Amino acid sequence: MAANEPLSPEVVQVLERLVPRLELQLRRRFEQAGVEYPPARLQLISLKQEQQIEVWAADAGPWRHIHDYQVLAASGVAGPKLREGDRQVPEGFYQIEALNPHSRFHLSIKLNFPNSFDWLNAHAEGRRQPGSNIFIHGSAWSVGCLAIGDQAVEELFLLVARSWQEPASVMILPYDFRCQAPQLPAAARPWVAELYSYLQQGVARFPLAAKAARCESGCGALASAGEAVLP
């Protein structure tokens, strides 16, 4: 979905329910990270092996880590999605295409899978149906999508709707390439090496040190409060 694209009346109704309950907490997270809220730019990083979605945001400054959400359910193994029904979570660079307020999984956020890279390789290999309908959604079960629970998807739904400068992006990796160099899955297609190289470069823009710095800062604040913070 394009930045500043008008929201449907149904999405607006959902936001009217979510804002009173969630927005104060979201504002505090952004304030702690030193980023203006609502976010100008929003980047999600999904790590399949770690079962985690990282939320990063930026205004005029650098990307800042905001929060992590646990993936409660997803199917498949390391490696990109190749065809409809293979139960694989895709890997690559995607944008948020739509917000779905009528999902049977509470709420859902649709990715623009397959993207042009997926279509190009599917066409070259004669795959007519590389897949479709990939969502981040609520609930705690999923086949081929990313289930993060109802509370988490409500927060992401609100954040995506509020981001205003450019479409929210999603990067999906088989595991964290910041910690371990890419290794190709068994019987990987030739183009997977190229994809993993791009993903390694892309995720490097979001350094783990930025996450560690926030953790240390928070721990320091607690420690300075004295013995009252001890169990």
Buried (B, 14 or more C-beta within 10 A) or exposed (E): BEEEEEBEEEBEEBBEEBBEEBBEEBEEBBEBBEBBBBBBBBBBBBBBEBBBBBBBBBBEEEBBBBBBBEBBBBBBEBBBBBEEEBBBBBBBBBBBBBBBBEBEBBBBBBBBBBBEBBEEBBEEEEBEEBBEEBBBBBBEEBEBBBBBBBEBBBBBBBBBBBBEBEBBBBBBBBBBBBEEEBEBBEEBBEBBEEBBEBBBEBBEEBBBEBBEEBEEEEEEEEEEEEEEEEE
